[in-house]
Amino acid sequence: MSSAKALRVSNRKKIRNVSVKSKVKNLIRIARLKIQENDSDENISNSVQDAIKNLDKAAQKGVLHKKNASRRKSRLIKAMNK
């Protein structure tokens, strides 16, 4: 593969990875805010499930490492159960 093509591929992957990471971070932030504000149990569980689903997708795509996603999910669930 030529270096020019490798650069194009790298840039495409970077754009995808940044958007996926940003989405995951925002969903985790929203879930943590709902947990801190003692929102209704249904809202908290929905936001946590949404964050977990997106963490799994990011790990499956290779954007996040599998164990990194697992650690983040564990911390979210731990915070939710407090």
Contacts in CASP RR format, 6 or more apart in sequence:
PFRMAT RR
TARGET T0000
AUTHOR 0000-0000-0000
METHOD contacts of the structure
MODEL  1
MSSAKALRVSNRKKIRNVSVKSKVKNLIRIARLKIQENDSDENISNSVQD
AIKNLDKAAQKGVLHKKNASRRKSRLIKAMNK
1 9 0 8 1.000
16 61 0 8 1.000
16 63 0 8 1.000
17 63 0 8 1.000
20 54 0 8 1.000
20 57 0 8 1.000
20 58 0 8 1.000
20 61 0 8 1.000
20 63 0 8 1.000
21 58 0 8 1.000
21 63 0 8 1.000
21 64 0 8 1.000
23 54 0 8 1.000
24 51 0 8 1.000
24 54 0 8 1.000
24 55 0 8 1.000
24 58 0 8 1.000
24 64 0 8 1.000
27 47 0 8 1.000
27 50 0 8 1.000
27 51 0 8 1.000
27 54 0 8 1.000
28 51 0 8 1.000
28 55 0 8 1.000
28 72 0 8 1.000
28 76 0 8 1.000
30 47 0 8 1.000
30 51 0 8 1.000
31 44 0 8 1.000
31 47 0 8 1.000
31 48 0 8 1.000
31 50 0 8 1.000
31 51 0 8 1.000
31 76 0 8 1.000
31 80 0 8 1.000
32 76 0 8 1.000
32 79 0 8 1.000
34 43 0 8 1.000
34 44 0 8 1.000
34 47 0 8 1.000
35 44 0 8 1.000
35 48 0 8 1.000
35 79 0 8 1.000
35 80 0 8 1.000
35 82 0 8 1.000
44 80 0 8 1.000
45 80 0 8 1.000
48 76 0 8 1.000
48 77 0 8 1.000
48 80 0 8 1.000
51 73 0 8 1.000
51 76 0 8 1.000
52 73 0 8 1.000
52 76 0 8 1.000
52 77 0 8 1.000
55 64 0 8 1.000
55 69 0 8 1.000
55 72 0 8 1.000
55 73 0 8 1.000
56 69 0 8 1.000
56 73 0 8 1.000
58 64 0 8 1.000
58 69 0 8 1.000
59 65 0 8 1.000
59 66 0 8 1.000
59 68 0 8 1.000
59 69 0 8 1.000
59 70 0 8 1.000
64 72 0 8 1.000
END
